[in-house]
Amino acid sequence: MRDKIIAVDLDGTLIYSDLTWESLLFALFENPLKLMWLIIKTMGSLNKLKEGLSQHFSCRVSPEKLPYNKEVLDFLMSKKKAGASLILATASHISQAEKIASYLGFFDAIMASDHNVNLKSHEKAKALVKAFGAKKFIYLGNSKDDLPVWDAAGKAICVNCSQALFKRVSNTDKVLFSKRKSLVKEMFHLLRVYQWVKNTLLFLPLIAAHKIFNIALFAKTGVGFLSFSCVASSLYIINDLIDLNHDRSHPRKCHRPLARGSVPIPIAFLLFGGLMGAGVILALLTENRAFFNILILYGLSSFLYSIVLKRIALLDVLVLAFLFVVRIFAGQILSNIDLTHWFLLFSGFIFFSLALAKRSAEFRNTEKTELSGRGYIQSDYPLILSLGVGATLMSLVVFGLYLNSPDVMALYKSPSYLWGVMPLMTYALTYVWLMTGRGKLHDDPILFLFKSRRMYFLGALIFICTILAKF
C-alpha cells in the first residue's frame, strides 16, 4: 500500500534551490523598502511572509528554468508509470507549488503552505499522516526539517543528505538516494578565483617602470591585489544573485553554483559579507587613503554595473573597460609610479576592444534575437564588431605613440627593439577577433588570452624584445 503513495519535498529535493529564499532575493532587488515593510508586518509568521511575497511581488520564479534534480524526476516518472500516486508536499507557498506541479504535469495532489499553516517539519508530517495514515506512504526529503516526516513514513528516501543526517533518520527502512556535490568545491567555484588573474593588472605599473623586483613595492601591491580579489569575488556573488534567472537561460552560465542551486542563497550572502569585509580590511592595511578610495570606486562601479549599467547598450562595455583601467590606477597609487597618459590611453582602448569582443562572443554563441539581461538586439552585432575592431586598431596607434614618448626613451637603452612588439601585439589582438568570429571565444577574452598557448609564445617573444631594448 505504501508504494502507491509517494510524497516528495520541493526545495532541495525535487529542485536543488529553495523557492522561499529565491522569492526573498527577487523581492530584495525588485523593491527592498516594500520587502522590509512586509517582513515587519508579518513578523513571527513565516507562512504569512510567504503569502505576502506571492501577493505583493511579481513572481520571477520560472518553473521551466528551475534546477531540477534529474535523478528524482526519473524516479518519480518511473513510479508514476507503475501506478503510484505522486504528492508534492512542500513548505513553499501553494501558488508556487501549483505552478511547478502544472509545469511538470504528473502530480496527483499538492500539499503546501498557505495563509494558515507553514507546511514544514511536524506540520508536514501531521498533514501526510492525516491524509494517508502513518507508515502508509514513501517520503523523499533532504534536510533535518524532514526528520519527523521520515519517521512517519513507511519508507524514508534521503535525497542529497550528508552521512551525519542520514544516521539521524530513525526509520528502519531508509535509503540514501543520491550524493550531493561538495559544498566547499562549489563555494570555491562561486568565488571565481580564476578571475583573480585580472587583478594582476595592479602589478603593471611596477613592470612598466622596471621595479617589479622591488620587494617593498611588490609586497604592498600584493596586499592590494588580495584586497581587489576579495572585493571582486564578493561582487561576482552579488552579480550571480541578481542574474539568477538570466544565467539559467544561458547555455554555459546555467552551470554556475547559484544558478544550479549547488550553493544555498544564505551561504552566498554570508560569503559576500565575509569577502567584502576582508577586502576592506586589507585595503586599510596598505595605509593608503587614495587606494582605499579607488577600491570603493571600483566596488560601487561594479555594483552599479551589476544592477543597472550592464542593461544599457554601449555604456556597459565602457564601464567594463573602466573597471580594468581602474585596476592599473590602483597599482599606480600603491607603487607611487606615474604612468604616461599614452600608456593609460592604450590600456583603455585595449580593454574597450576586449569588452566589445565579450559582447560579440555572446551574440556569436547564441541563436537568440537579443541578449538576456543586456540592452542589445541581433541587429546591433555589426556595430559591435566594427567598434571592437576599430578600438583594436586605435590601441595599436596609441601604442606606437607611446613607444616614441620620453618615458620609454628614458627606460630603454635600445628602444628601437620595442617596435618588434608591434606586429606581435597586432597578431594577438586580431587573433582574438578571428576566434570571436569563428565562435571559439566563450564569454571572457581575458581568460581566453591566459589559456591560449599561442599567447604564451607571443608573450615570450615580446619579453625577448623588451630585454633587447633594455640592454
Buried (B, 14 or more C-beta within 10 A) or exposed (E): EBEBBBBBBBBBBBBBBBBBBBBBBBBBBEBEEBBEEBBEEBEEEEBBBBBBBBEBBEBBBEBEBBBBBEEBBEBBEEBBEEEBBBBBBBBBBBBBBBBBBEEBEEBEEBBBBBEEBBBBBEBBBBBBBEBBBEBBBBBBBBBBBBBBBBBBBBBBBBBBBBEEBEEEBEBEBBBBBBEBBEBEEBBEBBBBEEBBBBBBBBBBBBEBBEBBEBEEBBEBBBBBBBBBBBBBBBBBBBBBBBBBBBBBBBEEBBBBBBBBBBBBBEBBBEBBEEBBEBBBEBBBEBEBEBBBEBBEBBBEBBBEBBEEBBBBBBBBBBBBBBBBBBBBBBBBBBBEBEBBEBBBBBBBBBBBBBBBBBBBBBBBBBEEEBBBBBBBEEEBBEEBBEBBBBBBBBBBEBBBEBBEBEBBEEBBEEBEBBEBBBEBBBBBBBBBBEBBBEEEBBBBBBBBBBEBEEBEEBBEBBEBBBEBBBE
